[in-house]
Amino acid sequence: MHIVVVPGTNRAGSLSSMLAKLALADYAALGHSTDLLELALGPEFLEPEAYKKPKPAVTALVDRFLAADGVVFVVPEYNGSYPGVLKLFIDMLPYPQGFDRRPCAFIGLSAGGFQALRAVEHLQGVAGYRNAFVYPNRVFIGESHKQFDAANRLVDARLAERVRNQAVGFVQFIAALKTR
């Protein structure tokens, strides 16, 4: 299986990117090919014709997403929702094949105590609207600034185990959907 992990922000050095890399390693350890799809979107994503006549940088990122058997979104909470850069990228995905019947899993990350619940639910609403298969076992992480050590690992072994267990379950979810 090919798993694409999307850290839902373009902030350099973000905790979302750190967490996405940890999740990516879990899928690789399970023997799956992986791709870290970072959203360092250039100005070609903002051009007026970007939707109808995308430039090569846009199609390259979209094609990487479309190659996924399953997508894991690491969703930081920005102002009670998910970041605009993630919405912009989603808007560039072709309809219907961008999400249609595509398995998606979600990990929420926030500095506050609500653990990105709103952000994940907003994104799940978009994915569901676009007919994605939404994996129901989500992981939520609050007080994100306290969750990583100096080596960029999760300090709480139970939390790391939840992320690993999500990977195991998501792979089984994808496999079950493929047999339908």
C-alpha positions in Angstrom: 0.0 0.0 0.0 1.0 3.6 -0.6 0.3 6.0 2.2 0.5 9.8 1.8 0.8 11.8 5.0 -0.1 15.5 4.8 1.0 17.9 7.5 -1.7 20.4 7.2 0.4 23.6 7.4 3.2 25.3 5.6 4.9 26.7 8.7 8.6 25.9 8.8 9.5 23.7 11.7 5.9 23.1 12.7 4.9 20.4 15.3 2.5 19.1 12.6 5.5 18.3 10.4 7.3 16.6 13.3 4.2 14.5 14.0 3.6 13.7 10.3 7.2 12.3 10.1 6.5 10.1 13.1 3.3 8.8 11.6 5.1 8.3 8.3 7.7 6.2 10.1 5.0 4.0 11.6 3.6 3.2 8.1 7.1 2.5 6.8 7.7 0.2 9.7 4.6 -1.7 8.8 6.1 -2.3 5.3 4.2 0.3 3.3 5.5 2.9 0.8 5.1 6.4 2.0 5.1 10.0 0.9 5.3 13.1 3.1 3.3 15.7 1.1 4.4 19.0 2.6 2.3 22.0 1.6 5.1 24.5 0.7 2.8 25.9 -2.0 4.2 28.5 -4.3 2.5 31.4 -6.0 1.3 29.2 -8.9 -1.4 28.0 -6.5 -2.8 31.5 -6.3 -2.9 32.3 -10.0 -6.4 33.1 -11.3 -6.2 30.1 -13.8 -4.7 27.7 -11.3 -7.9 25.6 -11.1 -8.4 25.3 -14.9 -4.9 25.4 -16.1 -2.6 24.3 -13.3 1.1 24.8 -13.6 3.5 21.8 -13.3 4.2 22.5 -9.6 0.4 22.2 -8.8 -0.1 19.0 -10.9 3.0 17.4 -9.3 1.6 17.9 -5.8 -1.9 16.8 -6.8 -0.5 13.7 -8.6 1.4 12.7 -5.5 -1.9 12.9 -3.5 -3.8 11.0 -6.1 -1.3 8.1 -6.0 -2.3 7.3 -2.4 -4.1 4.2 -1.4 -4.8 6.1 1.8 -4.2 9.6 3.1 -3.4 10.6 6.7 -4.0 14.3 7.5 -2.1 15.8 10.5 -4.3 18.7 11.2 -3.2 21.7 13.3 -5.9 23.9 14.7 -5.7 27.5 13.4 -8.4 29.8 14.7 -10.8 27.0 15.4 -10.4 25.2 12.1 -7.7 23.8 9.8 -5.2 26.0 8.0 -6.0 27.9 4.8 -3.1 26.4 3.0 -4.6 23.0 3.4 -8.0 24.3 2.1 -6.2 25.8 -0.9 -4.5 22.5 -1.7 -7.8 20.6 -1.3 -9.4 23.1 -3.7 -6.9 22.1 -6.3 -7.8 18.4 -6.1 -9.8 17.3 -9.1 -13.5 16.5 -8.7 -14.6 13.8 -8.0 -11.4 11.7 -7.9 -9.6 13.9 -5.3 -11.5 12.3 -2.4 -14.0 10.0 -4.0 -13.7 6.6 -2.3 -10.3 7.6 -0.9 -9.6 6.3 2.6 -8.6 9.2 4.9 -7.4 9.2 8.5 -7.0 12.2 10.8 -4.7 13.3 13.6 -5.5 16.6 15.3 -2.9 18.8 17.0 -3.4 22.0 19.0 -1.7 24.2 21.6 -4.9 24.3 23.6 -7.0 21.7 25.5 -9.6 21.0 22.7 -7.0 19.0 20.9 -7.9 20.2 17.4 -11.3 18.6 17.6 -13.0 21.4 15.6 -10.2 21.5 13.0 -10.5 17.7 12.4 -14.2 17.8 12.3 -14.2 20.6 9.8 -11.8 18.8 7.5 -13.8 15.5 7.9 -16.8 17.4 6.8 -15.1 18.5 3.6 -13.7 15.0 3.0 -17.1 13.4 3.6 -18.8 16.0 1.3 -16.3 14.8 -1.4 -17.2 11.2 -0.7 -14.0 10.1 1.1 -14.0 6.9 3.2 -13.3 8.4 6.6 -11.5 6.2 9.1 -13.3 6.6 12.4 -10.4 6.2 14.8 -8.9 9.7 15.1 -6.0 10.8 17.3 -6.3 14.1 19.1 -3.3 15.9 20.8 -3.6 18.9 23.0 -0.9 21.1 24.5 1.2 20.3 21.5 4.2 22.3 22.7 4.6 19.9 25.6 4.4 16.7 23.6 7.8 16.5 21.9 11.3 15.9 23.3 14.5 17.4 22.0 14.8 14.6 19.5 11.3 15.4 18.0 9.8 12.3 19.5 6.5 12.1 21.4 7.3 12.2 25.2 4.1 10.2 26.2 4.5 6.5 25.3 0.7 6.0 25.4 0.3 8.8 22.8 2.9 7.3 20.5 1.1 4.0 20.9 -2.2 5.6 19.9 -0.5 7.0 16.7 1.0 3.6 15.9 -2.4 1.8 16.6 -4.1 4.2 14.3 -1.6 3.2 11.5 -2.3 -0.5 12.0 -6.0 0.0 12.0 -6.0 2.4 9.0 -4.0 -0.1 6.9 -6.6 -2.8 7.8 -9.4 -0.3 6.9 -7.9 0.3 3.5 -7.4 -3.4 2.9 -11.0 -4.1 3.8 -12.2 -1.4 1.4 -10.2 -2.9 -1.4 -12.0 -6.2 -1.1 -15.4 -4.5 -1.6 
